[in-house]
Amino acid sequence: MDDADGDAVPGDGRDETETERLDRNWNEILQELRVIQTGTQILTGFLLAAAFQSRFEELDRFQLTVYLSLVVVATLTTALGLAPVSLHRRLFRQQAKEQIVRYADRVLQATLVGVALTLTGTVLLIFDLVAGPTAGFIAAGAVLVMLALLWLLVPSRARTRMSAR
């Protein structure tokens, strides 16, 4: 993929080899994983601790179903966020950086979906508990719309504008 100048992606303003580009991409993914893991682990911890609160016994069937679903989604999201590190460990020094970066990118995108579901569901549960089911669905819908705007629409529009240049 390298051209004669040693530039992995000609015209991108970087003078790097394919290996250097993959290393840079892996480091960027690791930084993103560090950010997402902190929030995911805190939210998962909150959800796990909630079962030991005195008001937990007051949950109705719907709230209990939402809560247990959130525990599963948050736990799976945490596991997803750790998966690229595990893959890197297993493939360390196997000349597989390109596959690791490609896999980690996909897993990171799936992790973001899990975070969005966990955030939305947590808002649903809390608003339902405090203000009732209607408020819960309205608040959860607002969070979901906000996440879709911030995580999907804004980056998509930025990419379209960059492509137009």
LOSEVEX-833367 format. One record per atom (N, C-alpha, C, O): x, y, z; residue in one letter; atom name; residue number from 1. Coordinates in steps of 0.05 Angstrom, whole numbers, padded with zeros to 5 digits, m for minus. Layout:
N
REC      c1      c2      c3  code  site  pos
REC       X       Y       Z     a    CA  NUM
...
//
This chain:
165
REC      c1      c2      c3  code  site  pos
REC   00016  m00024   00000     m     N    1
REC   00000   00000   00000     m    CA    1
REC   00017   00025   00000     m     C    1
REC   00008   00047  m00007     m     O    1
REC   00042   00023   00008     d     N    2
REC   00060   00046   00008     d    CA    2
REC   00067   00055  m00020     d     C    2
REC   00070   00038  m00038     d     O    2
REC   00069   00081  m00023     d     N    3
REC   00078   00091  m00049     d    CA    3
REC   00108   00096  m00048     d     C    3
REC   00121   00090  m00027     d     O    3
REC   00119   00107  m00068     a     N    4
REC   00148   00111  m00070     a    CA    4
REC   00158   00130  m00048     a     C    4
REC   00181   00128  m00040     a     O    4
REC   00142   00149  m00039     d     N    5
REC   00150   00168  m00018     d    CA    5
REC   00149   00156   00010     d     C    5
REC   00159   00169   00029     d     O    5
REC   00139   00132   00013     g     N    6
REC   00136   00121   00040     g    CA    6
REC   00110   00130   00054     g     C    6
REC   00107   00126   00078     g     O    6
REC   00093   00143   00039     d     N    7
REC   00068   00153   00051     d    CA    7
REC   00046   00132   00049     d     C    7
REC   00040   00123   00026     d     O    7
REC   00036   00123   00071     a     N    8
REC   00016   00101   00071     a    CA    8
REC  m00010   00109   00057     a     C    8
REC  m00021   00092   00042     a     O    8
REC  m00019   00133   00061     v     N    9
REC  m00042   00143   00047     v    CA    9
REC  m00034   00169   00033     v     C    9
REC  m00034   00190   00045     v     O    9
REC  m00027   00167   00007     p     N   10
REC  m00018   00191  m00007     p    CA   10
REC  m00038   00214  m00005     p     C   10
REC  m00062   00211  m00008     p     O   10
REC  m00027   00238   00000     g     N   11
REC  m00044   00262   00000     g    CA   11
REC  m00057   00268   00027     g     C   11
REC  m00071   00288   00029     g     O   11
REC  m00051   00252   00048     d     N   12
REC  m00064   00257   00074     d    CA   12
REC  m00047   00275   00092     d     C   12
REC  m00054   00282   00114     d     O   12
REC  m00024   00284   00081     g     N   13
REC  m00007   00302   00096     g    CA   13
REC   00011   00289   00116     g     C   13
REC   00025   00303   00131     g     O   13
REC   00012   00263   00117     r     N   14
REC   00029   00248   00136     r    CA   14
REC   00050   00233   00120     r     C   14
REC   00045   00222   00098     r     O   14
REC   00073   00233   00131     d     N   15
REC   00095   00217   00119     d    CA   15
REC   00099   00193   00137     d     C   15
REC   00116   00193   00155     d     O   15
REC   00083   00172   00133     e     N   16
REC   00085   00148   00150     e    CA   16
REC   00082   00123   00133     e     C   16
REC   00069   00123   00112     e     O   16
REC   00094   00102   00143     t     N   17
REC   00091   00076   00129     t    CA   17
REC   00064   00064   00137     t     C   17
REC   00051   00074   00155     t     O   17
REC   00057   00043   00124     e     N   18
REC   00032   00028   00131     e    CA   18
REC   00034   00019   00160     e     C   18
REC   00014   00020   00174     e     O   18
REC   00056   00008   00168     t     N   19
REC   00059  m00001   00196     t    CA   19
REC   00057   00022   00216     t     C   19
REC   00044   00019   00236     t     O   19
REC   00068   00045   00210     e     N   20
REC   00065   00069   00227     e    CA   20
REC   00036   00078   00228     e     C   20
REC   00027   00086   00250     e     O   20
REC   00023   00077   00206     r     N   21
REC  m00006   00085   00205     r    CA   21
REC  m00022   00066   00222     r     C   21
REC  m00039   00074   00238     r     O   21
REC  m00017   00040   00220     l     N   22
REC  m00032   00020   00236     l    CA   22
REC  m00026   00024   00266     l     C   22
REC  m00044   00022   00283     l     O   22
REC  m00001   00030   00273     d     N   23
REC   00006   00035   00301     d    CA   23
REC  m00009   00060   00311     d     C   23
REC  m00019   00060   00334     d     O   23
REC  m00009   00081   00295     r     N   24
REC  m00024   00105   00303     r    CA   24
REC  m00053   00100   00306     r     C   24
REC  m00066   00109   00325     r     O   24
REC  m00065   00085   00287     n     N   25
REC  m00094   00079   00289     n    CA   25
REC  m00099   00062   00314     n     C   25
REC  m00119   00067   00328     n     O   25
REC  m00082   00043   00320     w     N   26
REC  m00086   00027   00344     w    CA   26
REC  m00085   00044   00369     w     C   26
REC  m00101   00041   00388     w     O   26
REC  m00066   00063   00370     n     N   27
REC  m00063   00081   00393     n    CA   27
REC  m00088   00099   00396     n     C   27
REC  m00097   00104   00418     n     O   27
REC  m00099   00108   00374     e     N   28
REC  m00123   00124   00375     e    CA   28
REC  m00147   00108   00385     e     C   28
REC  m00163   00118   00400     e     O   28
REC  m00149   00083   00376     i     N   29
REC  m00170   00065   00385     i    CA   29
REC  m00167   00060   00415     i     C   29
REC  m00187   00061   00430     i     O   29
REC  m00143   00056   00424     l     N   30
REC  m00139   00052   00453     l    CA   30
REC  m00147   00076   00469     l     C   30
REC  m00159   00073   00491     l     O   30
REC  m00142   00100   00460     q     N   31
REC  m00151   00124   00474     q    CA   31
REC  m00181   00125   00475     q     C   31
REC  m00193   00132   00496     q     O   31
REC  m00194   00119   00453     e     N   32
REC  m00224   00119   00453     e    CA   32
REC  m00235   00098   00472     e     C   32
REC  m00254   00102   00486     e     O   32
REC  m00222   00074   00473     l     N   33
REC  m00230   00053   00491     l    CA   33
REC  m00227   00061   00520     l     C   33
REC  m00244   00055   00537     l     O   33
REC  m00205   00076   00526     r     N   34
REC  m00201   00085   00554     r    CA   34
REC  m00224   00103   00562     r     C   34
REC  m00234   00101   00585     r     O   34
REC  m00232   00121   00545     v     N   35
REC  m00253   00140   00551     v    CA   35
REC  m00280   00125   00555     v     C   35
REC  m00294   00129   00575     v     O   35
REC  m00286   00107   00537     i     N   36
REC  m00312   00094   00538     i    CA   36
REC  m00313   00073   00561     i     C   36
REC  m00334   00070   00573     i     O   36
REC  m00290   00061   00567     q     N   37
REC  m00290   00041   00589     q    CA   37
REC  m00295   00054   00616     q     C   37
REC  m00309   00042   00633     q     O   37
REC  m00284   00077   00621     t     N   38
REC  m00288   00090   00646     t    CA   38
REC  m00318   00095   00651     t     C   38
REC  m00328   00087   00672     t     O   38
REC  m00331   00107   00632     g     N   39
REC  m00360   00112   00635     g    CA   39
REC  m00376   00087   00637     g     C   39
REC  m00395   00085   00653     g     O   39
REC  m00369   00067   00621     t     N   40
REC  m00384   00042   00621     t    CA   40
REC  m00381   00028   00647     t     C   40
REC  m00401   00017   00658     t     O   40
REC  m00357   00027   00658     q     N   41
REC  m00352   00013   00683     q    CA   41
REC  m00366   00028   00706     q     C   41
REC  m00377   00014   00724     q     O   41
REC  m00366   00054   00706     i     N   42
REC  m00380   00069   00728     i    CA   42
REC  m00410   00063   00726     i     C   42
REC  m00423   00058   00747     i     O   42
REC  m00421   00064   00702     l     N   43
REC  m00450   00059   00699     l    CA   43
REC  m00457   00031   00706     l     C   43
REC  m00478   00026   00719     l     O   43
REC  m00441   00012   00698     t     N   44
REC  m00445  m00016   00706     t    CA   44
REC  m00444  m00020   00736     t     C   44
REC  m00461  m00034   00747     t     O   44
REC  m00425  m00007   00749     g     N   45
REC  m00423  m00009   00778     g    CA   45
REC  m00447   00003   00792     g     C   45
REC  m00457  m00008   00811     g     O   45
REC  m00457   00025   00781     f     N   46
REC  m00481   00038   00792     f    CA   46
REC  m00505   00018   00790     f     C   46
REC  m00519   00015   00809     f     O   46
REC  m00508   00006   00767     l     N   47
REC  m00530  m00012   00763     l    CA   47
REC  m00528  m00037   00781     l     C   47
REC  m00548  m00046   00792     l     O   47
REC  m00504  m00047   00784     l     N   48
REC  m00500  m00070   00802     l    CA   48
REC  m00506  m00063   00831     l     C   48
REC  m00517  m00079   00846     l     O   48
REC  m00498  m00040   00839     a     N   49
REC  m00502  m00031   00867     a    CA   49
REC  m00531  m00025   00873     a     C   49
REC  m00540  m00027   00896     a     O   49
REC  m00546  m00017   00852     a     N   50
REC  m00574  m00010   00856     a    CA   50
REC  m00591  m00032   00869     a     C   50
REC  m00610  m00027   00883     a     O   50
REC  m00584  m00057   00862     a     N   51
REC  m00599  m00080   00873     a    CA   51
REC  m00598  m00082   00903     a     C   51
REC  m00614  m00095   00916     a     O   51
REC  m00578  m00069   00915     f     N   52
REC  m00574  m00070   00944     f    CA   52
REC  m00586  m00046   00959     f     C   52
REC  m00583  m00043   00983     f     O   52
REC  m00600  m00029   00945     q     N   53
REC  m00614  m00006   00957     q    CA   53
REC  m00641  m00014   00968     q     C   53
REC  m00654  m00033   00957     q     O   53
REC  m00650  m00001   00989     s     N   54
REC  m00675  m00009   01002     s    CA   54
REC  m00699  m00005   00983     s     C   54
REC  m00718  m00021   00984     s     O   54
REC  m00699   00015   00966     r     N   55
REC  m00722   00019   00948     r    CA   55
REC  m00723  m00001   00925     r     C   55
REC  m00743  m00002   00911     r     O   55
REC  m00703  m00017   00922     f     N   56
REC  m00703  m00037   00900     f    CA   56
REC  m00727  m00056   00902     f     C   56
REC  m00737  m00064   00882     f     O   56
REC  m00735  m00062   00926     e     N   57
REC  m00758  m00080   00930     e    CA   57
REC  m00784  m00068   00920     e     C   57
REC  m00804  m00083   00916     e     O   57
REC  m00785  m00042   00916     e     N   58
REC  m00809  m00028   00906     e    CA   58
REC  m00812  m00029   00876     e     C   58
REC  m00833  m00021   00865     e     O   58
REC  m00793  m00040   00861     l     N   59
REC  m00795  m00041   00832     l    CA   59
REC  m00818  m00058   00823     l     C   59
REC  m00822  m00080   00834     l     O   59
REC  m00833  m00048   00804     d     N   60
REC  m00854  m00065   00792     d    CA   60
REC  m00842  m00083   00771     d     C   60
REC  m00818  m00082   00766     d     O   60
REC  m00858  m00100   00759     r     N   61
REC  m00849  m00120   00740     r    CA   61
REC  m00834  m00106   00716     r     C   61
REC  m00813  m00115   00709     r     O   61
REC  m00846  m00085   00705     f     N   62
REC  m00833  m00071   00683     f    CA   62
REC  m00806  m00060   00691     f     C   62
REC  m00786  m00064   00677     f     O   62
REC  m00805  m00047   00714     q     N   63
REC  m00780  m00035   00723     q    CA   63
REC  m00759  m00056   00728     q     C   63
REC  m00735  m00052   00722     q     O   63
REC  m00767  m00078   00740     l     N   64
REC  m00748  m00100   00745     l    CA   64
REC  m00738  m00112   00718     l     C   64
REC  m00714  m00118   00716     l     O   64
REC  m00755  m00114   00698     t     N   65
REC  m00747  m00124   00672     t    CA   65
REC  m00727  m00105   00659     t     C   65
REC  m00706  m00113   00648     t     O   65
REC  m00733  m00079   00661     v     N   66
REC  m00714  m00059   00650     v    CA   66
REC  m00688  m00060   00664     v     C   66
REC  m00666  m00060   00652     v     O   66
REC  m00689  m00061   00691     y     N   67
REC  m00664  m00062   00707     y    CA   67
REC  m00647  m00087   00699     y     C   67
REC  m00623  m00084   00694     y     O   67
REC  m00659  m00110   00699     l     N   68
REC  m00644  m00134   00692     l    CA   68
REC  m00633  m00133   00664     l     C   68
REC  m00611  m00143   00658     l     O   68
REC  m00648  m00122   00645     s     N   69
REC  m00639  m00119   00618     s    CA   69
REC  m00615  m00100   00617     s     C   69
REC  m00596  m00105   00603     s     O   69
REC  m00616  m00079   00633     l     N   70
REC  m00594  m00060   00634     l    CA   70
REC  m00569  m00072   00645     l     C   70
REC  m00547  m00067   00636     l     O   70
REC  m00572  m00089   00666     v     N   71
REC  m00549  m00103   00677     v    CA   71
REC  m00535  m00120   00655     v     C   71
REC  m00511  m00120   00653     v     O   71
REC  m00552  m00135   00640     v     N   72
REC  m00541  m00152   00619     v    CA   72
REC  m00527  m00134   00597     v     C   72
REC  m00504  m00140   00589     v     O   72
REC  m00541  m00114   00588     v     N   73
REC  m00529  m00097   00567     v    CA   73
REC  m00504  m00083   00577     v     C   73
REC  m00484  m00082   00562     v     O   73
REC  m00504  m00072   00601     a     N   74
REC  m00481  m00059   00612     a    CA   74
REC  m00457  m00078   00615     a     C   74
REC  m00434  m00071   00609     a     O   74
REC  m00463  m00102   00624     t     N   75
REC  m00442  m00122   00627     t    CA   75
REC  m00430  m00130   00600     t     C   75
REC  m00406  m00132   00597     t     O   75
REC  m00447  m00135   00581     l     N   76
REC  m00438  m00142   00554     l    CA   76
REC  m00422  m00119   00542     l     C   76
REC  m00402  m00123   00528     l     O   76
REC  m00431  m00094   00546     t     N   77
REC  m00417  m00071   00536     t    CA   77
REC  m00390  m00068   00548     t     C   77
REC  m00370  m00062   00534     t     O   77
REC  m00387  m00073   00574     t     N   78
REC  m00361  m00073   00587     t    CA   78
REC  m00343  m00094   00575     t     C   78
REC  m00320  m00089   00570     t     O   78
REC  m00354  m00118   00571     a     N   79
REC  m00339  m00140   00559     a    CA   79
REC  m00330  m00133   00530     a     C   79
REC  m00308  m00139   00522     a     O   79
REC  m00348  m00121   00515     l     N   80
REC  m00341  m00112   00488     l    CA   80
REC  m00318  m00092   00488     l     C   80
REC  m00299  m00094   00472     l     O   80
REC  m00319  m00074   00507     g     N   81
REC  m00297  m00054   00509     g    CA   81
REC  m00270  m00065   00516     g     C   81
REC  m00250  m00053   00510     g     O   81
REC  m00270  m00089   00528     l     N   82
REC  m00245  m00102   00535     l    CA   82
REC  m00236  m00122   00514     l     C   82
REC  m00213  m00130   00514     l     O   82
REC  m00253  m00129   00495     a     N   83
REC  m00247  m00149   00475     a    CA   83
REC  m00223  m00142   00457     a     C   83
REC  m00206  m00160   00452     a     O   83
REC  m00220  m00117   00448     p     N   84
REC  m00196  m00111   00432     p    CA   84
REC  m00170  m00115   00447     p     C   84
REC  m00150  m00123   00434     p     O   84
REC  m00169  m00110   00472     v     N   85
REC  m00145  m00114   00488     v    CA   85
REC  m00138  m00144   00489     v     C   85
REC  m00115  m00152   00486     v     O   85
REC  m00159  m00160   00494     s     N   86
REC  m00155  m00189   00494     s    CA   86
REC  m00145  m00199   00467     s     C   86
REC  m00126  m00216   00466     s     O   86
REC  m00157  m00190   00446     l     N   87
REC  m00148  m00198   00419     l    CA   87
REC  m00119  m00190   00415     l     C   87
REC  m00103  m00205   00404     l     O   87
REC  m00112  m00165   00422     h     N   88
REC  m00084  m00156   00419     h    CA   88
REC  m00065  m00174   00435     h     C   88
REC  m00044  m00181   00425     h     O   88
REC  m00073  m00182   00459     r     N   89
REC  m00056  m00200   00475     r    CA   89
REC  m00052  m00226   00461     r     C   89
REC  m00029  m00237   00460     r     O   89
REC  m00074  m00237   00450     r     N   90
REC  m00072  m00264   00437     r    CA   90
REC  m00056  m00263   00411     r     C   90
REC  m00043  m00283   00404     r     O   90
REC  m00057  m00240   00397     l     N   91
REC  m00043  m00238   00371     l    CA   91
REC  m00017  m00222   00373     l     C   91
REC  m00006  m00215   00352     l     O   91
REC  m00008  m00216   00397     f     N   92
REC   00016  m00200   00401     f    CA   92
REC   00040  m00213   00386     f     C   92
REC   00044  m00237   00389     f     O   92
REC   00054  m00197   00371     r     N   93
REC   00078  m00206   00356     r    CA   93
REC   00071  m00227   00334     r     C   93
REC   00088  m00243   00327     r     O   93
REC   00047  m00226   00324     q     N   94
REC   00039  m00245   00303     q    CA   94
REC   00036  m00231   00276     q     C   94
REC   00025  m00242   00257     q     O   94
REC   00045  m00206   00274     q     N   95
REC   00043  m00190   00249     q    CA   95
REC   00013  m00187   00241     q     C   95
REC   00007  m00189   00218     q     O   95
REC  m00004  m00182   00261     a     N   96
REC  m00033  m00181   00255     a    CA   96
REC  m00045  m00154   00262     a     C   96
REC  m00069  m00152   00267     a     O   96
REC  m00029  m00133   00262     k     N   97
REC  m00038  m00106   00271     k    CA   97
REC  m00062  m00097   00253     k     C   97
REC  m00081  m00085   00264     k     O   97
REC  m00061  m00102   00227     e     N   98
REC  m00083  m00093   00210     e    CA   98
REC  m00109  m00106   00218     e     C   98
REC  m00130  m00093   00220     e     O   98
REC  m00108  m00132   00223     q     N   99
REC  m00133  m00147   00232     q    CA   99
REC  m00142  m00137   00259     q     C   99
REC  m00166  m00134   00264     q     O   99
REC  m00123  m00132   00277     i     N  100
REC  m00130  m00122   00304     i    CA  100
REC  m00144  m00095   00302     i     C  100
REC  m00164  m00090   00315     i     O  100
REC  m00133  m00077   00286     v     N  101
REC  m00144  m00050   00283     v    CA  101
REC  m00172  m00052   00271     v     C  101
REC  m00191  m00038   00280     v     O  101
REC  m00175  m00068   00250     r     N  102
REC  m00202  m00071   00237     r    CA  102
REC  m00222  m00083   00257     r     C  102
REC  m00245  m00073   00258     r     O  102
REC  m00215  m00103   00271     y     N  103
REC  m00233  m00116   00291     y    CA  103
REC  m00239  m00096   00313     y     C  103
REC  m00263  m00094   00321     y     O  103
REC  m00219  m00083   00324     a     N  104
REC  m00223  m00064   00346     a    CA  104
REC  m00242  m00041   00337     a     C  104
REC  m00258  m00032   00353     a     O  104
REC  m00240  m00032   00313     d     N  105
REC  m00257  m00011   00303     d    CA  105
REC  m00286  m00021   00304     d     C  105
REC  m00304  m00006   00313     d     O  105
REC  m00291  m00044   00294     r     N  106
REC  m00319  m00055   00294     r    CA  106
REC  m00329  m00059   00322     r     C  106
REC  m00352  m00053   00329     r     O  106
REC  m00312  m00070   00340     v     N  107
REC  m00320  m00074   00367     v    CA  107
REC  m00326  m00048   00382     v     C  107
REC  m00345  m00046   00397     v     O  107
REC  m00310  m00028   00376     l     N  108
REC  m00314  m00002   00388     l    CA  108
REC  m00341   00010   00379     l     C  108
REC  m00355   00023   00395     l     O  108
REC  m00348   00006   00354     q     N  109
REC  m00374   00016   00345     q    CA  109
REC  m00397   00001   00359     q     C  109
REC  m00417   00013   00366     q     O  109
REC  m00394  m00025   00363     a     N  110
REC  m00414  m00041   00377     a    CA  110
REC  m00415  m00032   00406     a     C  110
REC  m00437  m00032   00418     a     O  110
REC  m00393  m00025   00418     t     N  111
REC  m00392  m00016   00445     t    CA  111
REC  m00407   00010   00448     t     C  111
REC  m00422   00014   00468     t     O  111
REC  m00405   00028   00429     l     N  112
REC  m00420   00053   00429     l    CA  112
REC  m00450   00048   00428     l     C  112
REC  m00466   00062   00441     l     O  112
REC  m00459   00028   00413     v     N  113
REC  m00487   00020   00413     v    CA  113
REC  m00495   00011   00441     v     C  113
REC  m00517   00018   00450     v     O  113
REC  m00479  m00006   00453     g     N  114
REC  m00485  m00015   00480     g    CA  114
REC  m00486   00008   00500     g     C  114
REC  m00503   00008   00518     g     O  114
REC  m00468   00027   00498     v     N  115
REC  m00469   00051   00515     v    CA  115
REC  m00495   00066   00511     v     C  115
REC  m00507   00075   00530     v     O  115
REC  m00502   00070   00486     a     N  116
REC  m00527   00085   00480     a    CA  116
REC  m00551   00071   00492     a     C  116
REC  m00568   00084   00503     a     O  116
REC  m00552   00045   00490     l     N  117
REC  m00574   00029   00501     l    CA  117
REC  m00574   00031   00532     l     C  117
REC  m00595   00034   00544     l     O  117
REC  m00551   00029   00543     t     N  118
REC  m00549   00031   00572     t    CA  118
REC  m00557   00058   00583     t     C  118
REC  m00571   00060   00602     t     O  118
REC  m00547   00079   00570     l     N  119
REC  m00554   00106   00578     l    CA  119
REC  m00584   00111   00576     l     C  119
REC  m00597   00121   00594     l     O  119
REC  m00595   00103   00553     t     N  120
REC  m00624   00107   00548     t    CA  120
REC  m00641   00091   00568     t     C  120
REC  m00660   00102   00579     t     O  120
REC  m00633   00067   00572     g     N  121
REC  m00648   00050   00590     g    CA  121
REC  m00646   00059   00619     g     C  121
REC  m00666   00058   00634     g     O  121
REC  m00623   00069   00627     t     N  122
REC  m00619   00079   00654     t    CA  122
REC  m00637   00104   00658     t     C  122
REC  m00649   00107   00680     t     O  122
REC  m00638   00122   00639     v     N  123
REC  m00656   00145   00641     v    CA  123
REC  m00685   00136   00642     v     C  123
REC  m00700   00147   00658     v     O  123
REC  m00692   00117   00626     l     N  124
REC  m00720   00106   00627     l    CA  124
REC  m00726   00096   00655     l     C  124
REC  m00747   00102   00666     l     O  124
REC  m00708   00080   00666     l     N  125
REC  m00713   00068   00693     l    CA  125
REC  m00715   00089   00714     l     C  125
REC  m00734   00089   00731     l     O  125
REC  m00697   00108   00715     i     N  126
REC  m00697   00128   00736     i    CA  126
REC  m00721   00147   00733     i     C  126
REC  m00734   00152   00754     i     O  126
REC  m00727   00156   00709     f     N  127
REC  m00750   00174   00706     f    CA  127
REC  m00776   00159   00712     f     C  127
REC  m00795   00170   00724     f     O  127
REC  m00778   00133   00705     d     N  128
REC  m00801   00117   00711     d    CA  128
REC  m00805   00115   00741     d     C  128
REC  m00827   00117   00751     d     O  128
REC  m00783   00110   00755     l     N  129
REC  m00784   00107   00784     l    CA  129
REC  m00793   00133   00798     l     C  129
REC  m00809   00133   00816     l     O  129
REC  m00782   00156   00788     v     N  130
REC  m00785   00181   00802     v    CA  130
REC  m00811   00196   00793     v     C  130
REC  m00825   00207   00809     v     O  130
REC  m00816   00195   00766     a     N  131
REC  m00838   00211   00756     a    CA  131
REC  m00860   00196   00741     a     C  131
REC  m00880   00208   00732     a     O  131
REC  m00857   00170   00738     g     N  132
REC  m00877   00154   00725     g    CA  132
REC  m00869   00145   00697     g     C  132
REC  m00849   00155   00685     g     O  132
REC  m00884   00125   00686     p     N  133
REC  m00876   00114   00660     p    CA  133
REC  m00877   00133   00637     p     C  133
REC  m00860   00131   00619     p     O  133
REC  m00896   00151   00636     t     N  134
REC  m00897   00170   00614     t    CA  134
REC  m00871   00187   00613     t     C  134
REC  m00859   00191   00592     t     O  134
REC  m00864   00198   00637     a     N  135
REC  m00839   00214   00638     a    CA  135
REC  m00815   00197   00631     a     C  135
REC  m00796   00207   00619     a     O  135
REC  m00815   00172   00639     g     N  136
REC  m00793   00154   00632     g    CA  136
REC  m00790   00150   00602     g     C  136
REC  m00767   00152   00592     g     O  136
REC  m00812   00146   00588     f     N  137
REC  m00810   00142   00559     f    CA  137
REC  m00802   00168   00545     f     C  137
REC  m00787   00167   00525     f     O  137
REC  m00813   00190   00554     i     N  138
REC  m00806   00216   00542     i    CA  138
REC  m00776   00222   00546     i     C  138
REC  m00762   00230   00527     i     O  138
REC  m00766   00219   00571     a     N  139
REC  m00738   00224   00577     a    CA  139
REC  m00720   00205   00561     a     C  139
REC  m00700   00214   00550     a     O  139
REC  m00727   00180   00561     a     N  140
REC  m00710   00160   00546     a    CA  140
REC  m00710   00166   00516     a     C  140
REC  m00689   00164   00503     a     O  140
REC  m00733   00174   00505     g     N  141
REC  m00735   00182   00477     g    CA  141
REC  m00718   00206   00471     g     C  141
REC  m00704   00207   00451     g     O  141
REC  m00718   00225   00489     a     N  142
REC  m00702   00250   00485     a    CA  142
REC  m00672   00243   00486     a     C  142
REC  m00657   00253   00470     a     O  142
REC  m00664   00225   00504     v     N  143
REC  m00636   00217   00505     v    CA  143
REC  m00628   00202   00480     v     C  143
REC  m00607   00207   00469     v     O  143
REC  m00645   00184   00471     l     N  144
REC  m00639   00169   00447     l    CA  144
REC  m00636   00187   00422     l     C  144
REC  m00618   00184   00406     l     O  144
REC  m00654   00207   00420     v     N  145
REC  m00653   00226   00398     v    CA  145
REC  m00627   00242   00400     v     C  145
REC  m00613   00247   00380     v     O  145
REC  m00620   00251   00424     m     N  146
REC  m00596   00267   00428     m    CA  146
REC  m00571   00251   00421     m     C  146
REC  m00553   00261   00407     m     O  146
REC  m00570   00226   00429     l     N  147
REC  m00547   00209   00422     l    CA  147
REC  m00546   00204   00392     l     C  147
REC  m00524   00205   00380     l     O  147
REC  m00568   00200   00379     a     N  148
REC  m00568   00196   00350     a    CA  148
REC  m00558   00221   00336     a     C  148
REC  m00543   00219   00317     a     O  148
REC  m00566   00244   00345     l     N  149
REC  m00557   00269   00334     l    CA  149
REC  m00527   00273   00338     l     C  149
REC  m00512   00278   00319     l     O  149
REC  m00518   00269   00362     l     N  150
REC  m00489   00274   00369     l    CA  150
REC  m00471   00252   00358     l     C  150
REC  m00449   00259   00349     l     O  150
REC  m00479   00228   00358     w     N  151
REC  m00462   00206   00350     w    CA  151
REC  m00465   00196   00322     w     C  151
REC  m00447   00183   00311     w     O  151
REC  m00488   00203   00309     l     N  152
REC  m00492   00194   00281     l    CA  152
REC  m00494   00217   00262     l     C  152
REC  m00479   00218   00242     l     O  152
REC  m00513   00236   00267     l     N  153
REC  m00518   00257   00248     l    CA  153
REC  m00495   00277   00246     l     C  153
REC  m00486   00283   00224     l     O  153
REC  m00484   00286   00269     v     N  154
REC  m00463   00306   00268     v    CA  154
REC  m00438   00294   00254     v     C  154
REC  m00427   00308   00236     v     O  154
REC  m00428   00270   00261     p     N  155
REC  m00405   00259   00247     p    CA  155
REC  m00411   00255   00217     p     C  155
REC  m00393   00258   00200     p     O  155
REC  m00435   00246   00211     s     N  156
REC  m00442   00241   00183     s    CA  156
REC  m00441   00267   00167     s     C  156
REC  m00431   00268   00144     s     O  156
REC  m00452   00289   00178     r     N  157
REC  m00452   00315   00164     r    CA  157
REC  m00423   00325   00162     r     C  157
REC  m00416   00336   00141     r     O  157
REC  m00407   00321   00183     a     N  158
REC  m00379   00330   00181     a    CA  158
REC  m00364   00315   00159     a     C  158
REC  m00348   00326   00145     a     O  158
REC  m00369   00289   00157     r     N  159
REC  m00356   00273   00137     r    CA  159
REC  m00365   00281   00109     r     C  159
REC  m00349   00283   00091     r     O  159
REC  m00391   00288   00106     t     N  160
REC  m00401   00297   00080     t    CA  160
REC  m00388   00323   00072     t     C  160
REC  m00380   00327   00049     t     O  160
REC  m00386   00341   00091     r     N  161
REC  m00373   00367   00086     r    CA  161
REC  m00344   00365   00079     r     C  161
REC  m00334   00378   00061     r     O  161
REC  m00330   00346   00093     m     N  162
REC  m00302   00342   00087     m    CA  162
REC  m00299   00330   00059     m     C  162
REC  m00280   00338   00044     m     O  162
REC  m00316   00312   00051     s     N  163
REC  m00315   00300   00024     s    CA  163
REC  m00320   00320   00002     s     C  163
REC  m00310   00318  m00020     s     O  163
REC  m00337   00341   00009     a     N  164
REC  m00344   00361  m00011     a    CA  164
REC  m00320   00380  m00017     a     C  164
REC  m00320   00393  m00038     a     O  164
REC  m00301   00381   00001     r     N  165
REC  m00279   00399  m00002     r    CA  165
REC  m00260   00391  m00024     r     C  165
REC  m00240   00404  m00029     r     O  165
//
